[in-house]
């Protein structure tokens, strides 16, 4: 096991540099995952935004004053001169979303049961005006019911009735179980886990392989009594050992911050998923290590491979937001199946063979990718050795 021991010594010599990478990528992953969770929690709450409007009031009556107070709940009034050019400019430059005009005599006709309309000019197809229209319709439709069914009702009485009726609203509370929130948080972290794991293992193992692929050292190893197959297998073992240690550090740091959910089945399967993906990362790093010939190329290849695979596979952007054509391309990469497996695990509430089967299928695909990378790497090493 001389080669394996040498691999451990080289890794141990560069442990501080590798730990720096681990810490940096962990900080990035935690920051991104926490930001994503906050955005998701914010998106589950709803608060209507006020729309800027211009209200041109040609009369001052209790009914109109009550309407103005009700409209203020969903609108912000902008003072604009009652001039055609000024009003047109306000709409054109989006200072206001709509202009509402209350004509003279509106209140008297409305109280007499006549069909009268407000003057309204708005930006075409503006979604922001939806709440304005709803507020106007709700106020005057409710007022019309009182006028039609209560003879002799005064404006003051009508406004009081409207104020009481429109005050009642239905509150909606979105309740999420604490376990689900924790699982969602872990899901984001383990999805982002793909980026640091790929980067750290590629940087670490490529550096190691670069040392062993030195021409003079390679020729000296060729003279040793150890067979090329034995050397390659010890390299693979050293690679897997480094991968396991890196994986263990990152997973433990994640679980320590989510201690309450350590023993959930969702968490257990997410940890298994990350371990399977770490094996695949080991194969990728072993392949790159056999192809890269200089230190300068390691960083470039690492950035292209990790960022390219993560961006189109759903690591940074949810797979639901990625186009189908991009996902078809991403399906030829292990990161796609890793993220897909994590998303499926996070949604599971029952763990039976039928519910877990899609996850196991994804695991098998990731393992197949890893074995393929190792096979190609060993073939390349054998080919290069025969040339030397």
PyMOL commands that set and color helices and strands:
alter all, ss='L'
color gray80, all
select helices_A, chain A and resi 2-13+15-43+62-71+84-92+106-111+127-149+155-167+178-212+215-222+228-257+259-261+265-291+295-313+319-321+324-330+334-347+353-387
alter helices_A, ss='H'
color red, helices_A
select strands_A, chain A and resi 51-57+75-77+98-102+119-122
alter strands_A, ss='S'
color yellow, strands_A
deselect
rebuild
show_as cartoon
